[in-house]
Amino acid sequence: MQSGSFVRFHARVHDDERGFSLLETVIAITVIFGALMTLAYSASVGFQYGSLARQRQTATGIADQIMEQTRGLAWDRITAGHLSSDLTADPNLVTSCAGDAAGVYRFLSCAAQTGRPGSGERVVAGASSCGSSTPDCVYPLVRHTGQITQNNIAYTWRTYDTNNCPTLTTGGCAATTPYRVTVIVTWTGGRAAPNKIVQVQSLFWSPTGCRSTSTHPFAAPCQPFFLGVSSVAQGNINVTGTVAGTTFESGDLSTSGVQSSVQQEQLSQAEGSFSQSGVRLVDSLGAATVAGDVAASSAADTDPGTGASTWSEVTCGTSVLCAGGAVSTGSSNTVVLTAPGGETAQSDSTTAAGAANICPPPPATGQTDGSPCSGSRIQQGGELSAVVTLNGAATPLGNATLARILAAAGSPNTTFSDRVQYNATGICSPITGSDGCLEQTTTRAVGTVNVGALPENVPATLPWTGVNAWNGYYFSIVGYTDNATAAVGSNSSSSAAGGNVPAPTASIGVGATVHCWNGIGYTTVLASSATAVACAPFDLTWPISGHMVRIQMSGTTSPAVITRSPQAAATSQTDVTAQITPPGATITYVVTVDGATVADLTITVNLNTLEARGTYAAAPTP
């Protein structure tokens, strides 16, 4: 135990280790508290200013929204302005200024103020009185004020349409001036601030032009409107159903297609495209595999905003690879869909056809008139087919062609849309001073279409067999071609009338025929007939290697459909359509071996529509 003298001595030696006195502790706490209070106050002020900044940002967005709504109004709404009775008691307007008639309002003050654009300008107040839901009640001019609440803050907006010299007849005006629209947004709540206000302004002006000022915000030059489209849609043979031992669910054979279009008014646009023939197979899980069916397009326009050129060209082999291929499913029993390679295709579009801007594709004669043009062409490269192989049954049956489409050698599908003006000639022959025409021409050639062959190990005799293109198949279309034309526009001028703009045309080649099994042979009708070819069921049972094989086919068909409108020529054609839908069929194909179903399929033939159509509207009167 230490003595008292030793403790006192130890304390004197270590005076700096005695700790804080009460006074020192109080002073330290006070300093820390003061610092924390300062930080808290600074943070509070910062949060309030951040909140004010968000409110100002919201108010700016509201002001921009109101201004955009005003810009979308028809020009007549801007020139009419506000409703006088709606302006009373507005805090930003003054009245009874020197020299003004009674009831005239001015923005902010009677005279212009430095640094305050629009101040002193006369408020436009020529709008008609309106009910709450009539067309003349158009926000944000009539009524010119409103309130929008966001994040529990109420924002009040006001719109002012002003112009001291809307016309030369206005007193003291040497020239007309643009209309000025001012949007002011104010709000209360949150941190107190001297300027809870946002203001945006925009000038409105519309030169003399042809667009109706009652329906458009601005006028535009007087131009006729043309739109034309020519197309050969991709045809299709669809096969659905089941084949034993495969995951087959459906398959499609798609023929080649082309399209061309031209549109002209303020700007010129020309577009074209081609689609290669192709195949698509879908299995029972919904997975799809594809071969061929490559598409490409050309486009040209005079719109500086798009950056597009005035001529565009795409081709098979250069712009895109138009390879064929095959897709399949199964092993002993299989389904194989094959798309041909070697297709040739080209699409040209231009806003100014000439020697350098080729249109349409060769070997067609190129246009050199400097007008918009689009042309496309594609030639099928070979046979498009769907083949089923049935070797997984009790006895092998071999291959059976479910459907095929041969190439129409030397006969491509083509589309052509061309603007024709004086003194060029085409379907139309415009006279000087007329609007001229936009012409559409389209042609299609389909090679022989065959549907429903017997498996190769099932014998067949006359009249099923034979030398004709349809022999050996249940349903066939042979030698099919069609074409259509459509011209829109006017051959008349203000002082004279030229020849008529022809009516649209649509026709099917005279040699095209449709064939279907009738039980003892084939029934044949012209493809252009309004009567569908009649089919009878095919039912053959044959023993092969001790097993009974049965083949059953039946079908329904539809005739070609041709539509044209209008039917007569006229000096002006405004809406013209010509369409052709070829004959079609739906065939069922069932194979059984010893009563067990090996294949149960439905085959639908739809060669799709060829079309030429156009629309024309004369230039509005200024």
C-alpha positions in Angstrom: 0.0 0.0 0.0 1.4 3.4 -1.1 1.9 6.2 1.4 0.1 9.6 1.1 3.3 11.4 0.4 4.0 9.1 -2.5 0.6 9.7 -4.0 1.0 13.5 -3.7 4.4 13.3 -5.3 3.1 11.2 -8.2 0.3 13.7 -8.8 2.7 16.6 -9.0 4.9 14.7 -11.5 1.9 14.0 -13.9 -0.2 17.2 -13.8 -1.2 16.8 -17.5 -3.1 13.6 -16.8 -5.6 15.0 -14.4 -8.5 15.0 -17.2 -11.0 17.7 -18.1 -12.6 20.0 -15.6 -16.3 20.6 -15.7 -15.8 24.0 -17.2 -13.7 22.7 -20.0 -16.2 20.0 -20.8 -19.1 22.5 -21.0 -17.1 24.8 -23.3 -16.2 21.9 -25.6 -19.8 20.7 -25.8 -20.9 24.3 -26.6 -18.4 24.6 -29.5 -19.4 21.2 -30.9 -23.1 22.0 -30.6 -22.5 25.3 -32.4 -20.7 23.7 -35.2 -23.4 21.0 -35.7 -26.1 23.7 -35.7 -24.2 25.6 -38.4 -23.9 22.5 -40.5 -27.6 21.7 -40.0 -28.6 25.2 -41.0 -26.4 25.1 -44.1 -27.8 21.8 -45.1 -31.4 23.0 -44.5 -30.8 26.1 -46.7 -29.1 23.9 -49.4 -32.1 21.6 -49.4 -34.5 24.5 -49.7 -32.6 26.0 -52.6 -32.5 22.5 -54.2 -36.2 22.3 -53.9 -36.6 25.7 -55.4 -34.4 24.6 -58.3 -36.6 21.6 -58.9 -39.8 23.7 -58.8 -38.2 26.1 -61.3 -37.4 23.2 -63.5 -41.0 21.9 -63.3 -42.3 25.4 -64.1 -40.0 25.6 -67.2 -41.4 22.3 -68.4 -45.0 23.5 -68.0 -44.1 26.7 -69.9 -42.6 24.7 -72.7 -45.6 22.3 -72.8 -48.0 25.3 -73.1 -45.9 26.8 -75.8 -45.8 23.6 -77.8 -49.6 23.3 -77.5 -49.8 26.9 -78.9 -47.4 26.0 -81.8 -49.7 23.2 -82.7 -52.8 25.4 -83.2 -54.0 26.4 -86.7 -52.7 29.8 -87.9 -56.2 31.2 -87.7 -56.2 30.6 -84.0 -53.0 32.6 -83.6 -54.3 35.6 -85.6 -57.7 35.5 -83.7 -55.9 35.5 -80.3 -57.8 35.7 -77.1 -61.4 36.2 -76.0 -61.7 39.8 -74.7 -64.0 38.9 -71.8 -61.3 36.3 -70.7 -58.7 39.0 -70.2 -60.3 41.1 -67.5 -58.5 41.3 -64.1 -55.4 39.7 -65.5 -52.4 41.0 -63.4 -50.1 41.2 -66.4 -52.3 43.3 -68.6 -53.1 47.0 -68.6 -55.8 48.9 -70.4 -57.0 52.5 -71.0 -53.6 53.4 -72.5 -53.3 56.7 -74.3 -54.5 56.5 -77.9 -56.1 53.1 -77.5 -59.7 52.4 -78.0 -61.8 51.2 -75.1 -61.3 47.5 -74.3 -57.7 47.3 -75.8 -55.2 45.5 -73.6 -51.4 45.8 -73.6 -48.9 43.4 -72.1 -47.3 44.5 -68.8 -47.3 48.3 -69.5 -48.6 50.9 -71.9 -45.1 51.4 -73.5 -42.1 49.1 -74.2 -39.7 48.6 -71.3 -36.0 48.0 -71.6 -35.1 44.4 -71.0 -38.7 43.2 -71.1 -39.5 41.9 -74.6 -43.1 42.2 -75.6 -43.9 44.8 -73.0 -46.2 47.5 -74.3 -47.4 45.3 -77.2 -51.1 45.1 -78.0 -52.9 41.9 -77.0 -54.7 40.2 -79.8 -58.2 39.6 -78.8 -60.4 38.7 -81.8 -61.6 35.3 -80.8 -65.3 34.5 -80.8 -67.2 33.7 -77.7 -67.5 30.0 -77.1 -69.0 27.4 -74.8 -66.8 25.2 -72.8 -66.7 22.4 -75.4 -67.0 24.2 -78.7 -64.1 24.2 -81.3 -63.5 27.9 -80.7 -62.5 27.2 -77.1 -58.9 26.3 -77.8 -56.5 26.2 -74.9 -54.1 27.8 -74.3 -55.4 31.0 -75.9 -59.0 30.7 -75.1 -59.1 30.3 -72.1 -55.7 31.8 -71.6 -55.0 30.8 -68.0 -55.0 27.6 -66.0 -53.4 25.7 -63.1 -51.4 22.5 -63.0 -50.4 20.8 -59.7 -47.3 18.7 -59.4 -45.7 17.4 -56.2 -48.3 19.3 -54.2 -47.2 22.7 -55.7 -49.8 24.6 -57.7 -48.4 26.2 -60.8 -50.4 28.9 -62.5 -49.8 29.5 -66.2 -50.9 32.4 -68.4 -50.6 32.8 -72.2 -50.4 36.2 -74.0 -50.7 36.7 -77.8 -49.5 40.1 -78.8 -48.8 42.0 -82.0 -48.7 45.8 -82.6 -48.8 45.5 -86.4 -50.6 42.4 -87.5 -51.6 44.1 -90.8 -50.5 47.1 -92.8 -53.9 48.7 -92.1 -53.1 48.9 -88.4 -52.5 52.5 -87.5 -48.9 53.6 -87.6 -47.6 50.4 -89.1 -45.2 50.5 -92.1 -44.8 46.7 -92.2 -46.5 43.6 -90.6 -44.7 42.0 -87.7 -44.8 38.5 -86.3 -47.1 37.5 -83.5 -45.4 37.1 -80.2 -46.7 34.5 -77.8 -45.6 34.7 -74.1 -46.1 32.0 -71.5 -45.7 33.0 -67.9 -45.7 30.3 -65.1 -45.9 31.4 -61.4 -46.2 29.3 -58.2 -46.3 29.6 -54.4 -45.2 27.2 -51.6 -41.9 26.0 -50.5 -39.0 28.3 -49.7 -39.8 32.0 -49.9 -38.1 33.6 -53.0 -38.5 36.9 -54.8 -38.8 35.5 -58.3 -41.1 32.4 -58.4 -41.7 33.0 -62.1 -40.7 31.5 -65.5 -41.3 33.1 -68.8 -40.8 31.8 -72.4 -41.6 33.5 -75.7 -41.9 32.5 -79.3 -42.5 34.4 -82.6 -45.2 33.1 -85.0 -45.2 33.9 -88.7 -46.8 32.3 -91.7 -46.2 33.5 -95.3 -48.9 33.4 -97.9 -49.5 29.9 -99.3 -51.9 27.1 -100.2 -52.4 25.1 -97.0 -55.6 26.0 -95.2 -54.9 28.3 -92.3 -58.0 26.9 -90.6 -56.4 23.4 -90.3 -52.7 23.9 -90.5 -50.3 25.8 -88.2 -48.4 27.2 -91.3 -48.9 27.8 -95.0 -47.0 26.0 -97.7 -46.3 26.3 -101.4 -49.0 25.3 -103.9 -48.2 21.7 -105.0 -50.2 18.8 -106.2 -50.0 15.6 -104.2 -49.1 12.2 -105.8 -48.7 8.8 -104.2 -48.4 5.6 -106.2 -47.6 2.0 -105.2 -47.0 -1.1 -107.5 -46.4 -4.4 -105.8 -46.2 -8.2 -106.3 -46.6 -9.7 -102.8 -44.8 -12.9 -102.0 -46.9 -15.9 -102.8 -47.2 -18.8 -100.3 -47.8 -22.5 -100.1 -48.3 -23.5 -96.5 -48.1 -27.1 -95.3 -49.4 -28.0 -91.9 -50.0 -31.3 -90.0 -48.0 -34.3 -88.8 -45.5 -36.8 -90.2 -44.8 -39.8 -88.1 -41.2 -39.9 -86.7 -40.6 -36.2 -87.2 -41.1 -33.0 -85.2 -42.7 -31.3 -88.2 -45.6 -28.9 -87.5 -45.7 -26.5 -90.5 -43.7 -25.3 -93.5 -43.9 -22.5 -96.0 -42.7 -22.0 -99.5 -42.6 -18.3 -100.4 -42.2 -17.0 -103.9 -40.2 -13.8 -104.7 -41.9 -10.4 -104.4 -41.2 -6.8 -105.5 -42.5 -3.3 -104.7 -42.0 0.2 -106.0 -43.5 3.5 -104.7 -43.3 7.2 -105.4 -44.7 10.1 -103.4 -44.4 13.8 -104.3 -45.7 17.0 -102.9 -43.4 19.5 -101.1 -40.7 16.7 -101.2 -40.1 13.8 -103.5 -39.7 10.2 -102.2 -39.0 7.0 -104.1 -38.7 3.5 -102.6 -38.3 0.1 -104.0 -37.7 -3.4 -102.6 -37.3 -7.1 -103.5 -37.8 -10.3 -101.5 -36.1 -13.5 -102.5 -38.0 -16.7 -102.6 -37.5 -18.8 -99.4 -38.6 -21.6 -97.1 -39.5 -21.7 -93.4 -40.0 -24.8 -91.3 -41.5 -24.8 -87.8 -41.2 -27.8 -85.4 -43.5 -29.0 -82.7 -41.7 -26.8 -80.1 -42.3 -23.7 -82.2 -38.6 -23.3 -83.3 -38.3 -22.0 -86.9 -35.5 -22.5 -89.4 -35.3 -20.5 -92.6 -33.5 -20.6 -95.9 -33.5 -17.9 -98.6 -36.1 -15.2 -98.2 -33.5 -12.3 -98.2 -34.9 -8.8 -98.7 -33.4 -5.5 -99.6 -34.7 -2.0 -100.4 -33.7 1.1 -102.2 -34.8 4.6 -101.1 -34.2 8.2 -102.3 -35.7 11.5 -101.3 -35.2 15.3 -101.3 -35.7 15.8 -97.6 -32.5 17.4 -96.3 -33.4 16.1 -92.8 -33.0 12.4 -93.8 -29.6 12.6 -95.4 -30.7 10.2 -98.1 -29.3 10.5 -101.6 -31.2 11.3 -104.8 -30.5 7.8 -106.2 -30.2 4.4 -104.6 -29.7 0.9 -105.9 -29.6 -2.6 -104.4 -28.9 -5.9 -106.1 -28.7 -9.6 -105.4 -25.1 -10.7 -105.1 -23.7 -7.2 -104.5 -25.9 -5.5 -101.9 -27.1 -8.8 -100.3 -26.3 -12.4 -100.8 -29.3 -14.2 -102.3 -28.3 -17.8 -101.5 -30.8 -20.6 -101.4 -30.8 -23.6 -99.1 -32.8 -26.4 -97.5 -34.3 -27.0 -94.1 -35.5 -30.4 -92.8 -36.7 -32.5 -89.9 -36.8 -36.2 -89.3 -34.5 -39.2 -90.1 -36.3 -42.2 -91.8 -39.4 -40.1 -92.3 -38.4 -36.6 -93.3 -39.8 -33.3 -94.5 -37.4 -31.2 -96.6 -38.1 -27.7 -97.8 -35.8 -26.3 -100.5 -35.2 -22.7 -101.7 -33.4 -22.1 -105.0 -30.2 -20.2 -105.2 -29.1 -18.1 -108.2 -31.8 -15.5 -108.1 -31.2 -12.2 -109.8 -32.8 -9.0 -108.4 -32.3 -5.3 -108.6 -34.2 -2.3 -107.2 -33.5 1.4 -108.3 -35.1 4.5 -106.7 -34.4 8.1 -107.6 -35.9 11.5 -107.3 -34.4 12.7 -110.6 -34.1 9.9 -113.2 -31.3 10.3 -115.7 -28.3 8.7 -117.3 -26.5 8.6 -113.9 -29.6 7.8 -111.9 -30.7 4.5 -113.5 -34.4 3.7 -113.2 -36.0 1.2 -113.8 -33.4 -1.6 -113.7 -32.1 -2.9 -117.1 -33.0 -4.3 -119.5 -36.0 -2.0 -119.2 -35.6 1.4 -120.9 -34.1 3.9 -118.4 -35.9 7.2 -117.7 -34.1 10.5 -118.5 -36.8 13.0 -117.7 -35.4 14.1 -114.3 -38.6 13.1 -112.5 -39.0 10.7 -109.5 -39.0 7.0 -110.4 -38.7 3.6 -108.7 -38.3 0.2 -110.3 -37.7 -3.3 -109.0 -37.4 -6.8 -110.6 -36.6 -10.3 -109.4 -36.1 -13.6 -111.3 -36.7 -16.9 -109.4 -33.5 -19.0 -109.7 -34.9 -22.5 -109.7 -37.4 -24.9 -108.1 -39.0 -24.2 -104.8 -40.2 -27.4 -103.2 -41.6 -29.3 -100.2 -40.8 -33.1 -100.2 -41.8 -35.7 -97.7 -39.8 -39.0 -97.5 -41.8 -41.9 -96.0 -39.3 -44.7 -95.3 -39.9 -45.2 -91.6 -43.2 -47.1 -92.0 -43.6 -50.9 -92.2 -42.7 -50.6 -95.9 -40.6 -47.8 -97.4 -42.7 -45.6 -99.7 -39.9 -43.2 -100.9 -40.2 -39.5 -101.7 -43.4 -37.6 -102.4 -43.5 -34.0 -103.6 -46.1 -32.2 -101.5 -45.7 -29.0 -103.4 -43.4 -27.3 -105.8 -43.1 -24.0 -107.8 -40.9 -24.0 -110.8 -39.1 -20.9 -112.1 -40.7 -19.0 -114.9 -37.5 -18.7 -116.9 -36.8 -15.4 -118.5 -39.9 -13.8 -116.9 -39.1 -11.8 -113.8 -41.6 -10.1 -111.5 -41.4 -6.4 -112.0 -42.8 -3.2 -110.5 -42.5 0.4 -111.8 -43.7 3.7 -110.4 -42.9 6.8 -112.5 -43.8 10.5 -112.4 -44.7 11.7 -115.9 -44.9 15.4 -116.8 -45.1 17.4 -120.0 -43.5 16.6 -122.5 -42.8 13.0 -121.5 -45.3 10.3 -122.4 -46.2 6.9 -120.9 -49.6 5.6 -119.9 -50.5 9.3 -119.9 -49.6 12.1 -122.3 -49.7 15.3 -120.2 -50.2 18.7 -121.9 -48.2 21.7 -121.0 -49.4 23.4 -117.8 -51.0 20.3 -116.4 -50.0 18.4 -113.3 -49.2 15.3 -115.3 -49.4 11.8 -113.9 -47.9 9.2 -111.6 -48.0 5.8 -113.3 -47.8 2.3 -111.8 -47.0 -0.8 -113.8 -46.5 -4.3 -112.4 -46.1 -7.8 -114.0 -45.8 -11.3 -112.5 -44.9 -14.7 -113.9 -45.3 -17.8 -111.8 -43.7 -21.1 -113.0 -45.8 -24.3 -112.9 -47.3 -24.9 -109.5 -47.9 -28.6 -108.6 -49.5 -30.0 -105.4 -50.0 -33.6 -104.2 -47.8 -36.2 -105.9 -47.8 -39.9 -105.0 -44.9 -41.5 -103.1 -42.4 -42.8 -105.6 -42.9 -46.5 -104.6 -46.6 -46.3 -105.1 -47.4 -47.2 -108.7 -49.6 -44.9 -110.8 -51.3 -45.4 -114.2 -53.0 -43.3 -116.8 -54.7 -40.8 -116.7 -52.8 -39.8 -113.5 -49.5 -40.1 -115.3 -48.8 -38.4 -118.6 -46.7 -35.9 -120.4 -48.5 -32.7 -119.4 -47.2 -30.3 -116.7 -50.1 -31.3 -114.4 -49.9 -35.0 -114.8 -48.9 -36.8 -111.6 -50.2 -34.2 -109.3 -53.6 -33.6 -107.7 -53.8 -29.8 -108.3 -51.7 -27.6 -110.7 -51.5 -24.0 -112.0 -49.7 -23.8 -115.3 -48.3 -20.9 -117.3 -49.7 -18.2 -114.9 -48.9 -14.6 -115.7 -50.7 -11.3 -114.8 -50.2 -7.6 -114.9 -51.8 -4.3 -113.9 -51.5 -0.6 -114.5 -52.8 2.4 -112.7 -52.3 6.1 -113.4 -53.4 9.1 -111.3 -53.1 12.8 -112.1 -54.5 15.3 -114.6 -54.0 15.9 -118.3 -55.8 19.2 -118.1 -54.4 22.7 -117.5 -56.2 25.8 -116.5 -56.7 26.8 -120.1 -57.0 23.5 -122.0 -57.8 19.8 -121.7 -55.6 17.0 -123.1 -56.3 13.4 -123.6 -57.9 11.4 -120.8 -56.0 9.7 -118.0 -56.7 6.0 -118.7 -58.7 3.8 -116.4 -56.7 1.1 -114.6 -56.0 -2.2 -116.2 -55.7 -5.7 -114.7 -55.5 -9.0 -116.7 -54.4 -12.6 -116.5 -52.4 -14.2 -119.3 -54.6 -16.0 -121.8 -52.6 -19.2 -121.7 -52.8 -19.6 -117.9 -54.7 -22.7 -116.8 -55.8 -24.5 -113.5 -56.1 -28.3 -113.2 -57.5 -30.6 -110.6 -58.2 -34.4 -110.4 -61.8 -35.2 -111.0 -61.8 -38.9 -110.3 -61.3 -40.2 -113.8 -58.9 -37.5 -115.1 -58.3 -33.8 -114.9 -60.7 -30.9 -115.0 -59.1 -27.8 -116.6 -60.3 -24.1 -116.5 -58.7 -20.9 -117.6 -56.9 -19.1 -114.7 -58.9 -16.0 -115.5 -62.2 -17.8 -115.1 -64.6 -16.6 -112.5 -65.5 -20.2 -111.8 -63.2 -22.3 -109.6 -61.9 -25.6 -111.0 -63.8 -28.6 -109.6 -61.9 -31.3 -107.7 -62.9 -34.9 -106.7 -61.4 -37.0 -103.9 -58.5 -39.2 -104.8 -58.4 -42.5 -102.9 -55.9 -45.3 -103.8 -55.1 -48.5 -101.8 -52.2 -50.6 -103.0 -50.3 -53.6 -101.5 -46.6 -53.1 -101.2 -44.4 -55.9 -99.7 -47.4 -57.4 -98.0 -48.6 -54.1 -96.5 -51.7 -52.1 -97.5 -50.8 -48.5 -98.4 -53.6 -46.0 -98.8 -53.2 -42.5 -100.3 -56.1 -40.0 -99.9 -56.4 -36.5 -101.3 -59.2 -34.0 -101.5 -59.4 -30.3 -102.1 -61.4 -27.1 -102.4 -60.4 -24.3 -104.8 -61.0 -20.6 -105.4 -61.1 -18.7 -108.6 -59.0 -15.6 -109.5 -60.4 -12.2 -108.4 -59.8 -9.1 -110.4 -60.8 -5.6 -109.2 -60.5 -2.3 -111.0 -61.6 1.2 -109.9 -62.7 3.4 -111.6 -63.9 1.7 -114.8 -63.6 4.7 -117.1 -60.9 7.1 -118.3 -61.2 10.8 -117.3 -59.2 14.0 -117.7 -58.4 13.6 -114.0 -58.0 10.5 -111.9 -57.7 10.9 -108.1 -58.0 7.4 -106.6 -57.2 4.4 -108.7 -56.7 0.7 -107.8 -56.1 -2.4 -109.9 -55.7 -5.8 -108.1 -55.4 -9.4 -109.1 -55.5 -12.4 -106.7 -54.7 -15.7 -108.6 -56.6 -19.0 -108.2 -56.0 -20.8 -104.9 -56.6 -24.2 -103.3 -56.7 -26.1 -100.0 -55.6 -29.7 -100.3 -55.6 -32.5 -97.7 -53.0 -35.3 -98.1 -53.2 -38.4 -95.9 -51.0 -41.6 -96.1 -51.7 -44.7 -94.0 -49.9 -48.0 -93.9 -51.9 -51.0 -92.5 -54.4 -48.5 -91.1 -51.7 -46.5 -89.2 -51.4 -42.8 -90.2 -48.0 -42.0 -91.5 -48.7 -38.4 -92.8 -51.8 -36.2 -92.3 -51.2 -32.8 -94.0 -53.1 -29.8 -95.3 -51.6 -27.8 -98.1 -52.8 -24.3 -98.8 -52.0 -22.5 -102.1 -52.1 -18.7 -101.9 -50.1 -16.9 -104.6 -51.2 -13.5 -103.1 -52.1 -10.2 -104.6 -50.6 -8.2 -107.4 -51.5 -4.5 -107.1 -51.2 -1.1 -108.8 -52.7 1.9 -107.0 -52.4 5.6 -106.8 -53.8 8.8 -105.2 -53.7 12.4 -106.6 -54.9 15.7 -105.2 -54.7 18.9 -107.2 -52.8 21.8 -105.8 -55.0 23.9 -103.5 -56.1 27.3 -104.7 -54.1 30.1 -103.1 
